[in-house]
């Protein structure tokens, strides 16, 4: 027993010595050490990862929390608001992306996670995805509906042009308008057409043309020459689309070449394939107008000459007619016709009055036959007769019912048990159970019974029983 205690003390001494020689870490210290190792690893401080987004949450603070996963594993990830505000697209659940960031440990949970600093769609350009997402959203809001499209004026007096002052687009627009319709004035608002500042500048120019009461713009051309998707991106910005939609002035979109489409093209009232085509849509061709007016003038002259010739021939027919040669004959004929109509009207009036008088006499006779006074008298007589008959019937019915009631009362009295008791009969009841005694076999000597008479009852006790056989 003593040897066992010595051995135990030796083990305690050895453990305390080991604890003094080696350091014991807390959970927080261990987590901080792991975090330091991860952040010091150069390969994990700037890493590219491909995966699918799941458990996506866009917090009210602006931060994005999600999980990147593939067929074999997953890693928690976060992209702070300061990093995601410049994204050209909106991440969604199930979207495949490529992200760049660094690996670290979230010390509170002791879990490692990926801190994302950049993100782009996997297999699809971010600009193209942003274009598709904005197009879909604005289309759902109704910005592309044809019900909102405004008609272009046929003969604009002043045309507003929003584009770069140095590009080929502005030269094509001005040259085409001057050539086709030099009567129109051109107001150029120079703007940037690419870069970060281009979209706000274009939108501001559109608002300026709409708000100016001095310039009185009839139609507006907004656009630029061709380029890549990045170069045309200013016309895919939401601020430009909403400025075009809010414009009270009809807008012609002229962005890029014939194959280029932007959000501005879908929102604009008219989309032109090129800037030159936009200028052709904005104004008519003066030479064609003059040719058309000359054609109309010639057609008008021919029509007027034909109309005059027709009136002249009609006048000649009138001059040859009997009306112009003997005008009083027509008057005399009309007077004779008036006299004839007067006579006919008088005869018809006399006949109509006669028919109406006869009709009135017939109705008066029928009315006398169906005089309300006579009907009232006959109705009163019939009422008195029916009333007397009803009273007699009621009296007879009451007598019959009274007789029937008397007979039933007599019959009921004859069958009444009380009536039988008056003739000397009694009813015997068992005192305890209050049951009617129908046989001596129900009673034993010493039982108490109640004997009921017509005028009262007796409380009795049985002293003996004598049974008789029938």
MOKA-V614644 format. One record per residue. RES is the residue in one small letter. PHI is phi in whole degrees, -180 to 180 (none if undefined). OMEGA is omega in whole degrees, 0 to 359 (* if undefined). D_FIRST is the distance of its C-alpha to the first C-alpha in Angstrom with 1 decimal. Layout:
BEGIN
RES:PHI:OMEGA:D_FIRST ; RES:PHI:OMEGA:D_FIRST
END
This chain:
BEGIN
x:none:178:0.0 ; x:-70:178:3.8 ; x:-63:179:5.4 ; x:-65:179:5.3 ; x:-66:178:6.7 ; x:-64:180:9.0 ; x:-66:179:10.2 ; x:-65:178:11.1 ; x:-63:179:12.9 ; x:-65:178:14.8 ; x:-65:178:16.0 ; x:-64:179:17.3 ; x:-62:181:19.1 ; x:-66:180:20.7 ; x:-67:180:21.9 ; x:-63:177:23.4 ; x:-65:180:25.1 ; x:-66:179:26.5 ; x:-66:179:27.9 ; x:-72:182:29.6 ; x:-79:184:31.2 ; x:-110:180:32.5 ; x:-89:176:34.7 ; x:-102:184:33.9 ; x:-92:170:37.3 ; x:-80:179:38.2 ; x:-63:179:40.2 ; x:-64:179:43.4 ; x:-66:178:42.8 ; x:-64:180:42.2 ; x:-64:179:45.3 ; x:-64:179:47.4 ; x:-66:179:46.3 ; x:-65:179:47.4 ; x:-62:180:50.6 ; x:-64:180:51.4 ; x:-63:180:50.8 ; x:-67:184:53.2 ; x:-71:179:55.9 ; x:-84:180:55.8 ; x:-77:183:56.5 ; x:-64:181:60.3 ; x:-72:180:60.6 ; x:-98:179:59.1 ; x:-84:177:61.0 ; x:-150:189:64.3 ; x:-126:175:63.9 ; x:-104:183:66.4 ; x:-135:176:65.1 ; x:-109:180:67.0 ; x:-173:180:65.9 ; x:-110:182:66.9 ; x:-78:172:66.6 ; x:-142:181:64.6 ; x:53:185:63.2 ; x:-76:176:66.0 ; x:-138:174:66.2 ; x:-102:187:68.8 ; x:-70:178:67.4 ; x:-61:177:69.7 ; x:-72:182:68.7 ; x:103:180:70.3 ; x:-74:178:67.1 ; x:-111:178:66.8 ; x:-115:181:63.4 ; x:-160:177:63.2 ; x:-122:173:61.2 ; x:-94:183:62.5 ; x:-140:168:61.7 ; x:-136:184:62.8 ; x:-66:187:62.0 ; x:-108:186:58.5 ; x:-161:178:57.1 ; x:-154:180:57.8 ; x:-142:177:57.3 ; x:-70:185:57.8 ; x:-141:176:60.7 ; x:-144:175:62.6 ; x:-129:186:66.0 ; x:-71:184:66.8 ; x:-59:180:70.1 ; x:-64:180:71.2 ; x:-97:187:71.0 ; x:-90:182:72.3 ; x:-69:179:75.4 ; x:-96:178:77.4 ; x:-65:179:76.7 ; x:-87:180:79.9 ; x:-143:181:78.5 ; x:-108:178:76.1 ; x:-61:180:72.9 ; x:-137:177:72.4 ; x:-61:178:69.7 ; x:88:181:69.8 ; x:-76:177:71.8 ; x:-91:186:71.0 ; x:-138:171:70.9 ; x:-120:184:70.1 ; x:-122:175:68.3 ; x:-125:180:67.5 ; x:-176:180:64.7 ; x:-133:184:61.3 ; x:-99:178:57.7 ; x:-152:183:55.3 ; x:-116:172:52.3 ; x:-85:194:52.7 ; x:-64:182:49.8 ; x:-61:181:49.5 ; x:-97:183:48.8 ; x:65:181:47.4 ; x:-117:177:50.0 ; x:-84:178:52.5 ; x:-151:184:56.1 ; x:-97:178:59.6 ; x:-97:189:61.8 ; x:-85:177:65.3 ; x:-112:179:68.1 ; x:-148:181:70.9 ; x:-150:175:71.6 ; x:-149:180:74.4 ; x:-65:178:75.1 ; x:-88:179:74.2 ; x:90:179:77.5 ; x:-144:180:79.7 ; x:-63:182:81.0 ; x:-64:179:79.8 ; x:-66:180:83.4 ; x:-66:178:84.6 ; x:-65:178:81.8 ; x:-63:177:82.6 ; x:-60:181:86.2 ; x:-66:181:85.4 ; x:-66:179:83.1 ; x:-67:179:85.7 ; x:-60:180:88.5 ; x:-65:182:86.7 ; x:-69:180:85.9 ; x:-68:178:89.4 ; x:-67:177:90.9 ; x:-65:179:89.0 ; x:-75:177:90.2 ; x:94:181:93.8 ; x:-71:181:94.8 ; x:-99:186:96.4 ; x:-63:180:98.4 ; x:-70:178:102.1 ; x:-65:180:102.9 ; x:-94:183:102.0 ; x:-73:180:104.2 ; x:-101:179:107.3 ; x:-77:176:110.8 ; x:-79:177:112.1 ; x:-69:182:115.4 ; x:-72:184:118.4 ; x:-131:181:120.1 ; x:-69:177:117.5 ; x:-91:182:119.0 ; x:-140:184:115.9 ; x:-118:176:112.9 ; x:-94:181:109.6 ; x:-124:179:107.7 ; x:-112:181:104.0 ; x:-167:178:103.0 ; x:-74:181:102.6 ; x:-77:186:105.8 ; x:-111:184:105.5 ; x:-81:178:104.7 ; x:-72:183:107.1 ; x:-62:182:106.5 ; x:-66:178:108.4 ; x:-66:179:111.3 ; x:-65:181:111.5 ; x:-64:183:111.4 ; x:-65:181:114.1 ; x:-61:182:116.3 ; x:-66:180:116.3 ; x:-66:180:117.0 ; x:-62:182:119.9 ; x:-74:186:121.3 ; x:-85:188:121.1 ; x:-148:183:121.6 ; x:-67:179:122.7 ; x:-71:184:123.5 ; x:-85:174:119.8 ; x:-89:180:118.0 ; x:-118:176:114.7 ; x:-116:182:112.0 ; x:-100:171:109.1 ; x:-108:183:105.8 ; x:-71:179:104.0 ; x:-142:169:100.2 ; x:-78:182:97.4 ; x:-114:172:96.8 ; x:-156:184:93.5 ; x:107:185:90.4 ; x:-67:183:88.1 ; x:-91:187:91.0 ; x:-69:185:93.4 ; x:-60:178:92.4 ; x:-60:180:92.5 ; x:-68:179:95.9 ; x:-64:179:97.4 ; x:-62:179:96.3 ; x:-65:178:97.7 ; x:-64:178:101.0 ; x:-63:178:101.3 ; x:-63:181:100.7 ; x:-62:180:103.2 ; x:-64:180:106.0 ; x:-75:185:105.4 ; x:-86:183:105.4 ; x:-79:176:108.5 ; x:-86:183:111.6 ; x:-80:187:113.8 ; x:-78:177:113.2 ; x:53:180:113.7 ; x:-75:179:112.1 ; x:-94:180:113.1 ; x:-152:186:110.7 ; x:-129:174:107.7 ; x:-113:180:106.6 ; x:-123:180:102.9 ; x:175:181:101.7 ; x:-166:178:101.4 ; x:-78:183:101.9 ; x:-71:180:99.6 ; x:171:179:96.3 ; x:-77:179:92.7 ; x:-61:179:90.4 ; x:-65:181:88.9 ; x:-70:180:92.4 ; x:-90:191:93.5 ; x:-63:180:90.3 ; x:-58:181:91.9 ; x:-87:173:93.9 ; x:-106:181:90.8 ; x:-80:182:89.3 ; x:-64:182:89.1 ; x:-64:178:90.9 ; x:-71:180:93.9 ; x:-61:182:93.9 ; x:-72:176:93.8 ; x:-66:178:96.5 ; x:-65:181:98.8 ; x:-64:182:98.1 ; x:-82:184:98.9 ; x:-69:174:102.1 ; x:-82:177:105.3 ; x:-88:176:107.3 ; x:-57:184:107.3 ; x:-117:172:105.0 ; x:-106:179:105.6 ; x:-91:181:102.5 ; x:-136:185:103.4 ; x:-117:172:100.2 ; x:75:180:100.1 ; x:-97:186:101.9 ; x:-64:183:102.8 ; x:-88:182:99.5 ; x:-86:176:97.4 ; x:-128:178:96.1 ; x:-128:176:94.3 ; x:-61:179:93.2 ; x:-60:179:96.4 ; x:-63:183:98.5 ; x:-74:183:97.1 ; x:-84:185:97.4 ; x:-61:178:100.9 ; x:-67:178:104.0 ; x:-140:176:105.4 ; x:-106:177:103.6 ; x:-105:182:105.7 ; x:-68:182:104.9 ; x:-142:175:105.9 ; x:-59:178:107.1 ; x:-63:178:110.7 ; x:-64:178:110.3 ; x:-63:178:109.1 ; x:-64:178:112.3 ; x:-67:177:114.4 ; x:-74:186:112.8 ; x:-75:186:113.2 ; x:-130:173:117.0 ; x:-78:177:119.9 ; x:-92:185:122.2 ; x:-61:180:125.3 ; x:-62:178:127.6 ; x:-66:177:126.6 ; x:-63:180:127.1 ; x:-63:179:130.6 ; x:-63:179:131.4 ; x:-66:179:130.2 ; x:-66:177:132.2 ; x:-62:178:135.3 ; x:-63:178:134.8 ; x:-64:179:134.4 ; x:-63:179:137.6 ; x:-66:179:139.6 ; x:-64:179:138.3 ; x:-66:180:139.2 ; x:-63:179:142.7 ; x:-64:180:143.3 ; x:-63:180:142.0 ; x:-67:178:144.2 ; x:-63:178:147.2 ; x:-64:180:146.7 ; x:-66:180:146.2 ; x:-65:179:149.4 ; x:-62:178:151.4 ; x:-64:178:150.1 ; x:-66:180:151.2 ; x:-64:179:154.6 ; x:-65:178:155.3 ; x:-65:178:154.3 ; x:-65:178:156.7 ; x:-63:177:159.5 ; x:-64:178:158.9 ; x:-63:181:159.1 ; x:-64:181:162.3 ; x:-85:184:163.9 ; x:-76:181:162.8 ; x:-66:181:165.2 ; x:-62:180:163.2 ; x:-77:182:164.2 ; x:-79:179:167.7 ; x:-133:185:168.4 ; x:-67:182:165.6 ; x:-71:179:167.6 ; x:-62:180:167.6 ; x:-65:180:163.9 ; x:-67:179:164.2 ; x:-63:178:166.8 ; x:-61:180:164.8 ; x:-68:177:161.8 ; x:-64:178:164.1 ; x:-61:179:165.4 ; x:-66:178:161.9 ; x:-66:179:161.0 ; x:-62:180:164.0 ; x:-62:180:163.0 ; x:-67:178:159.5 ; x:-64:179:160.7 ; x:-62:180:162.9 ; x:-63:179:160.1 ; x:-66:180:157.7 ; x:-64:180:160.2 ; x:-62:181:160.8 ; x:-67:179:157.0 ; x:-66:179:156.5 ; x:-61:180:159.3 ; x:-63:181:157.8 ; x:-65:179:154.3 ; x:-66:179:155.5 ; x:-62:179:157.4 ; x:-62:181:154.4 ; x:-68:178:152.2 ; x:-64:179:154.8 ; x:-61:179:155.0 ; x:-62:180:151.2 ; x:-66:179:151.1 ; x:-63:178:153.7 ; x:-59:181:151.8 ; x:-66:179:148.6 ; x:-65:179:150.4 ; x:-62:179:151.8 ; x:-63:179:148.4 ; x:-67:179:146.9 ; x:-65:179:149.5 ; x:-66:181:148.7 ; x:-111:182:145.0 ; x:-66:178:145.5 ; x:-61:181:142.4 ; x:-66:179:144.5 ; x:-62:180:145.7 ; x:-64:179:142.1 ; x:-66:181:140.9 ; x:-64:181:143.6 ; x:-65:180:142.8 ; x:-67:179:139.1 ; x:-65:179:139.6 ; x:-62:180:141.8 ; x:-65:179:139.2 ; x:-65:179:136.5 ; x:-62:179:138.5 ; x:-62:181:139.1 ; x:-65:181:135.4 ; x:-66:179:134.3 ; x:-63:180:136.7 ; x:-64:180:135.5 ; x:-66:180:131.8 ; x:-63:179:132.4 ; x:-63:180:134.2 ; x:-63:180:131.4 ; x:-65:181:128.7 ; x:-64:179:130.7 ; x:-63:181:131.2 ; x:-66:179:127.5 ; x:-65:179:126.5 ; x:-61:181:128.9 ; x:-62:181:127.6 ; x:-68:178:123.9 ; x:-65:177:124.8 ; x:-61:180:126.4 ; x:-63:179:123.5 ; x:-66:179:121.1 ; x:-62:180:123.3 ; x:-63:181:123.2 ; x:-68:178:119.5 ; x:-67:178:119.0 ; x:-62:181:121.3 ; x:-67:179:119.4 ; x:-64:180:116.1 ; x:-67:179:117.4 ; x:-65:181:118.6 ; x:-90:185:115.1 ; x:-73:176:113.4 ; x:-60:180:111.4 ; x:-64:179:112.8 ; x:-64:179:116.3 ; x:-66:180:115.5 ; x:-63:180:114.0 ; x:-65:180:117.3 ; x:-85:174:119.0 ; x:111:179:117.1 ; x:-84:178:114.0 ; x:-131:176:110.4 ; x:-120:182:106.8 ; x:-112:181:104.0 ; x:-121:174:100.4 ; x:-75:190:97.2 ; x:-66:186:96.0 ; x:-75:185:92.3 ; x:-97:179:92.2 ; x:56:178:95.6 ; x:-103:179:96.6 ; x:-67:180:100.3 ; x:-90:182:101.1 ; x:-103:183:103.0 ; x:-150:179:102.8 ; x:-68:180:102.6 ; x:-72:179:99.6 ; x:-81:188:97.5 ; x:-120:175:98.1 ; x:-118:177:97.0 ; x:-57:181:98.6 ; x:97:179:97.1 ; x:-70:176:96.4 ; x:-96:180:97.6 ; x:-134:177:99.9 ; x:-117:180:101.9 ; x:-106:185:105.5 ; x:-102:174:106.9 ; x:-105:180:110.7 ; x:-69:182:112.6 ; x:-116:177:112.6 ; x:164:182:109.2 ; x:-146:177:106.6 ; x:-117:176:105.9 ; x:-98:188:102.5 ; x:-124:175:102.9 ; x:-127:185:101.0 ; x:-82:178:101.7 ; x:-100:179:102.8 ; x:-161:182:103.9 ; x:-129:176:104.3 ; x:-126:184:107.2 ; x:-97:180:106.8 ; x:-112:178:109.9 ; x:-103:180:110.2 ; x:-81:*:112.3
END
